[in-house]
Amino acid sequence: MYKLVIRASILFLLPFSLYPLEKGRWEKREEGAAHLIKSTSIPSNPYSILDTSEKLPSEKTRLIGVLSGWTTIMSEGLEGSFPSGLWSAFDNDGYTNGEYYWDDTNYKSHSGAWSAWCAKGGANGLNPAFQNYPDNCRSWMEYGPFSLSDATNASLSFYFWNKSESGYDKLYWMASIDGTNYYGYSISGDYGDTWNARTFDLTNVPTLGNLCGKSQVWIAFIFESDSSVIYDKGAFIDDIVLQKYVPETGDAWDPTDDTASGATLILPTTSEQSHGPHTLSSTDNYDWYKLYMTAGITYNFNTIGGSGDNYGELYNGPGDGYTCVAYDDDSGGSSQFKFSYSAANTQYYYLRVRAYSVGSSWSGYLKYSYTGGTPPSAPSNLSATPISSTQINLSWSDNSNNETGFKIERKSGDGAYSQIATITANTTSYQNTGLTSNITYIYRIRAYNTDGDSAYSNEVSVTTEDTWDPADDTPSGATVLTP
């Protein structure tokens, strides 16, 4: 059977097949690890169809947190000229089954206006607005070579849209270290009318393993179809980001490591504190600090003394992607930084103090404090219940929402109070064990946080239960009964 397609005022008769939508033919499938070989004799093509549609004036990029050591090798949003730079696009079997390969299209996109479609380019390139992908497609888009010789981590992230025959017509994302043999993963089937995010870990590539340390690396997106059953548009790719992690000089600390080895933990208070002295140089040009910040509290940072120019940067925590939330250069005068930041969330934040530029030096002190904090409200309704001769249970009402915990104090008789325990925030009971029988104890508690202690709760007095040993004929400790 043939279908009639009108394209650029030229009539094309294109073969197609009609198949029932049987169960399982279109279901999405994770195909797992795969190996493909790039042809060594791909002909050049003087007849490639050029896309002359108007494009956006600037290339789009994905927002990436600015983190020490991570660099972007390539960010491709398909908004500019494509293919360009280290990109190439080709049909892996040349003209054998018609020439089709990846090219940019404004038919569908994850962001911006453009994406790459698997059959847009080539002498026989199609238009996804009117046509589906062809049979016998061997469409490649390849990037490289690039170097990971200095990297300790690397990844390729991207978004895809795919509707293809399940198990037969597949989208691949792959990597190579020789430019010929590619290893990676593939999917097929109907992934719905949505864009799907994927990250390809280049430290764990099937067969090849860790690519870090390799001087030449290639990545590729490939779409292949068999000789029958065309289902919908096939594959689109958008927002491709290739990154590597190269350790920098300075404190050896990965900000995604919550143990923060190499980072200095600082504890701001309402009184300004000082840390140092520090000396930064061309071989050790930054220091990291980790601190726990409370939402709504304003924190103040600045450097003083010494010589040289420095720069301060504050990063938020893992829940917000480790992005830079505040920075400064010279507001402190004499090439010193100074800034304040009101914490948006209660979490760990990370402060980097660095020499202004690579190769420069600085020496001096870091100053830090906070303003706007208040001690918690006092707990109330403290009550005590004797459970046995050695245990008393306490309970109270928690009237604050900013306490770090509670301090429990106890005395007996006319003695002085002593603190017997500290317990965590949002707790409203405590079991005091190991007591002496028939003794009266008096309790009080208060809440606390980094701004100070609350007022005390009410006092409560309670006596432990009496003890009697029926085997003791002298009955000391027994309760005297008067009939």
Secondary structure as GFF3:
##gff-version 3
##sequence-region A 1 483
A	DSSP	beta_strand	2	7	.	.	.	ID=ss1
A	DSSP	beta_strand	10	15	.	.	.	ID=ss2
A	DSSP	beta_strand	29	37	.	.	.	ID=ss3
A	DSSP	beta_strand	70	76	.	.	.	ID=ss4
A	DSSP	beta_strand	87	91	.	.	.	ID=ss5
A	DSSP	beta_strand	101	105	.	.	.	ID=ss6
A	DSSP	beta_strand	115	121	.	.	.	ID=ss7
A	DSSP	beta_strand	138	146	.	.	.	ID=ss8
A	DSSP	beta_strand	153	163	.	.	.	ID=ss9
A	DSSP	beta_strand	170	176	.	.	.	ID=ss10
A	DSSP	beta_strand	181	188	.	.	.	ID=ss11
A	DSSP	beta_strand	196	201	.	.	.	ID=ss12
A	DSSP	beta_strand	217	224	.	.	.	ID=ss13
A	DSSP	beta_strand	234	245	.	.	.	ID=ss14
A	DSSP	beta_strand	264	265	.	.	.	ID=ss15
A	DSSP	beta_strand	273	280	.	.	.	ID=ss16
A	DSSP	beta_strand	286	293	.	.	.	ID=ss17
A	DSSP	beta_strand	298	308	.	.	.	ID=ss18
A	DSSP	beta_strand	310	315	.	.	.	ID=ss19
A	DSSP	three_ten_helix	318	320	.	.	.	ID=ss20
A	DSSP	beta_strand	324	328	.	.	.	ID=ss21
A	DSSP	beta_strand	338	342	.	.	.	ID=ss22
A	DSSP	beta_strand	347	355	.	.	.	ID=ss23
A	DSSP	beta_strand	362	371	.	.	.	ID=ss24
A	DSSP	beta_strand	380	386	.	.	.	ID=ss25
A	DSSP	beta_strand	392	397	.	.	.	ID=ss26
A	DSSP	beta_strand	405	412	.	.	.	ID=ss27
A	DSSP	beta_strand	418	424	.	.	.	ID=ss28
A	DSSP	beta_strand	429	432	.	.	.	ID=ss29
A	DSSP	beta_strand	440	449	.	.	.	ID=ss30
A	DSSP	beta_strand	452	453	.	.	.	ID=ss31
A	DSSP	beta_strand	460	463	.	.	.	ID=ss32
###
